Amino acid sequence: MLRLIHTQTVQGAILVDDIDDGLPNKTAHRLGSTADPKAYARDGYANAPKQPCYVPRTKPTNPLIAGFIDLNLTEKVSLSAGQGKIAKLKQAGFVTTVLFNASDLATPVIALADLGTPGVGDITITGSGFDSLAPNQSSVVITGTGAITLTRSQILVGGGTFADGAIFIPAALVPGVALVTSFAKVVADDKNSNVLVLT
Protein backbone atom coordinates (compact mmCIF):
# COMPACT_ATOMS: atom_id res chain seq x y z
CA MET A 1 0.00 0.00 0.00
CA LEU A 2 1.03 3.63 -0.40
CA ARG A 3 0.35 6.43 2.08
CA LEU A 4 0.27 10.00 0.74
CA ILE A 5 1.00 12.51 3.52
CA HIS A 6 0.32 16.26 3.21
CA THR A 7 3.51 18.20 4.02
CA GLN A 8 1.42 21.19 5.17
CA THR A 9 3.59 23.57 3.12
CA VAL A 10 0.42 24.87 1.47
CA GLN A 11 -3.08 25.55 2.76
CA GLY A 12 -5.97 23.28 1.91
CA ALA A 13 -6.24 19.79 0.49
CA ILE A 14 -4.08 18.59 -2.43
CA LEU A 15 -5.77 17.19 -5.53
CA VAL A 16 -4.40 13.99 -7.05
CA ASP A 17 -6.24 13.68 -10.36
CA ASP A 18 -4.42 10.99 -12.34
CA ILE A 19 -5.50 7.94 -10.36
CA ASP A 20 -8.85 6.25 -10.54
CA ASP A 21 -8.05 3.06 -8.75
CA GLY A 22 -6.85 1.97 -5.34
CA LEU A 23 -8.66 4.75 -3.53
CA PRO A 24 -10.02 4.27 -0.01
CA ASN A 25 -13.48 5.47 -1.05
CA LYS A 26 -13.61 3.30 -4.15
CA THR A 27 -15.72 0.59 -2.59
CA ALA A 28 -19.25 0.88 -3.99
CA HIS A 29 -20.23 -0.32 -7.45
CA ARG A 30 -22.55 1.90 -9.46
CA LEU A 31 -25.72 -0.13 -9.64
CA GLY A 32 -27.95 0.10 -12.68
CA SER A 33 -25.24 0.92 -15.20
CA THR A 34 -26.11 -0.71 -18.51
CA ALA A 35 -22.63 -0.30 -19.96
CA ASP A 36 -20.74 -1.77 -17.03
CA PRO A 37 -22.73 -3.04 -14.04
CA LYS A 38 -19.50 -3.43 -12.08
CA ALA A 39 -18.28 0.14 -12.62
CA TYR A 40 -17.41 2.16 -9.55
CA ALA A 41 -19.39 5.30 -8.80
CA ARG A 42 -16.27 7.43 -8.41
CA ASP A 43 -15.14 6.70 -12.01
CA GLY A 44 -17.77 9.02 -13.41
CA TYR A 45 -20.26 8.49 -16.20
CA ALA A 46 -22.59 10.56 -18.38
CA ASN A 47 -23.30 13.95 -16.74
CA ALA A 48 -21.38 12.90 -13.61
CA PRO A 49 -17.64 13.63 -13.48
CA LYS A 50 -15.08 11.36 -11.92
CA GLN A 51 -14.93 11.86 -8.18
CA PRO A 52 -11.74 13.79 -7.29
CA CYS A 53 -9.19 12.46 -4.83
CA TYR A 54 -7.76 14.84 -2.21
CA VAL A 55 -5.06 14.54 0.44
CA PRO A 56 -6.46 16.52 3.42
CA ARG A 57 -4.19 19.10 5.11
CA THR A 58 -4.86 17.65 8.58
CA LYS A 59 -6.18 14.38 9.90
CA PRO A 60 -9.95 14.74 10.43
CA THR A 61 -9.82 13.19 13.91
CA ASN A 62 -6.71 15.12 15.03
CA PRO A 63 -5.92 18.56 13.56
CA LEU A 64 -2.38 18.41 15.01
CA ILE A 65 -1.42 15.56 12.66
CA ALA A 66 -0.79 15.98 8.93
CA GLY A 67 -3.53 14.63 6.69
CA PHE A 68 -3.04 11.48 4.64
CA ILE A 69 -4.79 8.89 2.49
CA ASP A 70 -3.92 5.23 2.01
CA LEU A 71 -4.01 3.75 -1.49
CA ASN A 72 -3.90 0.20 -2.71
CA LEU A 73 -0.78 -0.16 -4.83
CA THR A 74 -2.55 -0.78 -8.14
CA GLU A 75 -0.96 -0.32 -11.56
CA LYS A 76 -2.31 3.23 -11.92
CA VAL A 77 -1.20 4.25 -8.43
CA SER A 78 2.28 2.81 -9.10
CA LEU A 79 2.47 4.70 -12.41
CA SER A 80 1.43 7.95 -10.76
CA ALA A 81 3.98 7.44 -7.97
CA GLY A 82 6.71 6.68 -10.51
CA GLN A 83 6.18 9.41 -13.09
CA GLY A 84 2.73 10.94 -12.68
CA LYS A 85 0.99 13.38 -10.38
CA ILE A 86 2.10 11.73 -7.13
CA ALA A 87 5.76 11.84 -8.26
CA LYS A 88 5.44 15.52 -9.23
CA LEU A 89 3.72 16.47 -5.97
CA LYS A 90 6.49 14.70 -4.09
CA GLN A 91 9.22 16.47 -6.08
CA ALA A 92 7.54 19.82 -5.41
CA GLY A 93 7.50 19.08 -1.68
CA PHE A 94 3.70 19.00 -1.33
CA VAL A 95 3.41 15.36 -0.24
CA THR A 96 5.60 12.62 1.18
CA THR A 97 4.96 8.94 0.66
CA VAL A 98 5.33 5.80 2.76
CA LEU A 99 5.18 2.27 1.36
CA PHE A 100 3.68 -0.24 3.79
CA ASN A 101 1.87 -3.54 4.11
CA ALA A 102 -1.67 -3.73 5.47
CA SER A 103 -0.27 -5.85 8.31
CA ASP A 104 1.73 -2.80 9.48
CA LEU A 105 -1.59 -1.38 10.74
CA ALA A 106 -2.33 -4.37 12.98
CA THR A 107 -3.90 -3.77 16.38
CA PRO A 108 -1.22 -3.47 19.10
CA VAL A 109 -1.10 -6.26 21.68
CA ILE A 110 0.33 -5.98 25.22
CA ALA A 111 1.82 -9.21 26.57
CA LEU A 112 3.19 -7.76 29.83
CA ALA A 113 2.88 -4.43 31.68
CA ASP A 114 5.38 -4.39 34.53
CA LEU A 115 5.62 -1.65 37.18
CA GLY A 116 8.97 -1.54 38.94
CA THR A 117 11.14 -2.84 36.12
CA PRO A 118 13.98 -2.15 35.73
CA GLY A 119 13.84 0.35 38.63
CA VAL A 120 11.33 1.46 41.27
CA GLY A 121 8.41 3.24 39.60
CA ASP A 122 9.57 2.49 36.04
CA ILE A 123 7.14 0.84 33.64
CA THR A 124 8.14 -1.73 31.02
CA ILE A 125 5.55 -2.84 28.47
CA THR A 126 6.20 -5.69 26.04
CA GLY A 127 4.11 -6.98 23.17
CA SER A 128 3.77 -6.19 19.47
CA GLY A 129 2.50 -3.57 17.04
CA PHE A 130 3.32 -0.52 19.18
CA ASP A 131 4.77 1.67 16.41
CA SER A 132 2.39 3.77 14.33
CA LEU A 133 2.86 4.46 10.66
CA ALA A 134 3.84 8.11 9.98
CA PRO A 135 2.38 10.66 10.48
CA ASN A 136 0.38 8.98 13.27
CA GLN A 137 2.00 8.87 16.68
CA SER A 138 1.63 6.06 19.18
CA SER A 139 0.78 6.70 22.81
CA VAL A 140 0.56 4.87 26.11
CA VAL A 141 -2.57 5.43 28.19
CA ILE A 142 -2.42 4.73 31.92
CA THR A 143 -5.82 4.64 33.65
CA GLY A 144 -6.78 4.23 37.27
CA THR A 145 -4.39 5.52 39.95
CA GLY A 146 -1.95 8.01 38.41
CA ALA A 147 -3.84 8.27 35.11
CA ILE A 148 -1.79 9.85 32.32
CA THR A 149 -1.42 9.68 28.54
CA LEU A 150 2.08 9.88 27.07
CA THR A 151 2.93 10.13 23.37
CA ARG A 152 5.88 8.30 21.86
CA SER A 153 7.84 11.56 21.61
CA GLN A 154 7.12 12.48 25.26
CA ILE A 155 8.45 9.09 26.36
CA LEU A 156 11.61 9.45 24.25
CA VAL A 157 12.27 13.04 25.40
CA GLY A 158 11.74 11.93 29.01
CA GLY A 159 14.51 9.34 28.76
CA GLY A 160 12.42 6.30 27.88
CA THR A 161 12.52 4.00 24.88
CA PHE A 162 9.77 3.13 22.42
CA ALA A 163 10.07 0.23 19.97
CA ASP A 164 7.52 -1.88 18.12
CA GLY A 165 7.69 -4.64 20.74
CA ALA A 166 8.88 -2.90 23.90
CA ILE A 167 8.30 0.39 25.72
CA PHE A 168 10.24 1.67 28.74
CA ILE A 169 8.78 4.62 30.70
CA PRO A 170 10.98 6.14 33.44
CA ALA A 171 9.39 6.65 36.86
CA ALA A 172 9.73 10.44 36.56
CA LEU A 173 7.13 10.45 33.75
CA VAL A 174 4.56 8.43 35.69
CA PRO A 175 4.42 9.73 39.26
CA GLY A 176 1.55 8.35 41.28
CA VAL A 177 1.03 5.21 39.23
CA ALA A 178 0.13 2.40 41.60
CA LEU A 179 0.41 -1.35 41.35
CA VAL A 180 -2.86 -3.28 40.81
CA THR A 181 -5.00 -0.10 40.66
CA SER A 182 -3.41 1.18 37.44
CA PHE A 183 -3.97 -0.18 33.94
CA ALA A 184 -2.06 0.29 30.67
CA LYS A 185 -2.99 0.26 27.01
CA VAL A 186 -1.14 1.27 23.84
CA VAL A 187 -2.79 3.24 21.03
CA ALA A 188 -1.22 2.83 17.57
CA ASP A 189 -2.75 3.94 14.27
CA ASP A 190 -6.01 4.75 16.10
CA LYS A 191 -6.30 1.17 17.36
CA ASN A 192 -6.38 0.34 21.07
CA SER A 193 -4.49 -2.59 22.48
CA ASN A 194 -5.85 -4.83 25.16
CA VAL A 195 -5.90 -3.29 28.66
CA LEU A 196 -3.55 -4.88 31.16
CA VAL A 197 -3.24 -4.26 34.89
CA LEU A 198 0.23 -3.14 35.95
CA THR A 199 1.87 -5.92 37.95
Buried (B, 14 or more C-beta within 10 A) or exposed (E): BBBBBBBEEEEEBBEBEBBBBBBEEBEEEBEEBEEEEEBBBBBBEEEEEEBEBBBBBBBEEEEEBBBBBBBEBBEBBBBBBEEBBBBBBBEEEBBBBBEBEEEBBEBBBBEBBBBBBEEEBBBBBBBBBBBBBBBBBBBBBBBBBBEBEBBBEBBEEEEBEBEBBBBBBBBEBBEEBEEEEBBBBBBBBEBEBBBBEBE
